[in-house]
Amino acid sequence: MRQKRRNAQPETTDHKDMAREEFARAFNPQAADRLRQILEANRRASKDHE
């Protein structure tokens, strides 16, 4: 029997990033700020690459 294919989640979803940042901020606020900077730089680089 065929299985249903799941659609990929769009890259514009922010809830994962928000949950990740909240989790990191609970342990170390400076690390959470650095993580946000890295994620934003990665997102900008991937948009420029296309």
N, C-alpha and C positions, 0 to 999 in steps of 0.2 A: 504494500500500500504506500502511496506517495506521501511524503511528509510535507508539511507546509513550510514554505521558505519565510524566514523572518527578514523584514526589511532592516537595512542598516540604519542606525541612529544618526540623524543629521549632525554635522560638526558644529552647528550653531547652538547646541544644547549646552547650557551652563550649569545645570544642577550637579553634574559630577565634579566640576571644578569648584563649585561652592562648597560641596560636602568635603572635598579633599582639603580645601583651605581651612574650613572650620575645624576639621580634625587636627591639622598641623598647628593651628593657632592655639589649640588647647594645650599642646606640649611646649611650643616655642614660637612666640609671635614673630621673631626675626626670621626664623626659617620659613614661616608662612609667607612673609613678604618676599623673600628670595624665590620661593616656589612660584608665586604669582608672576614675578618678573620673568622667570624662565618659561613658564607656560605661554605668556603673552608674546615673548620673543619667538618661541617655536611656532605659534599660530601665525604671526606675521611672516615668518620665513616660509611657511608652507603655502600661504596665499600668494606670495611673490613667485614661488617656484612654478605654480600652475600656468 
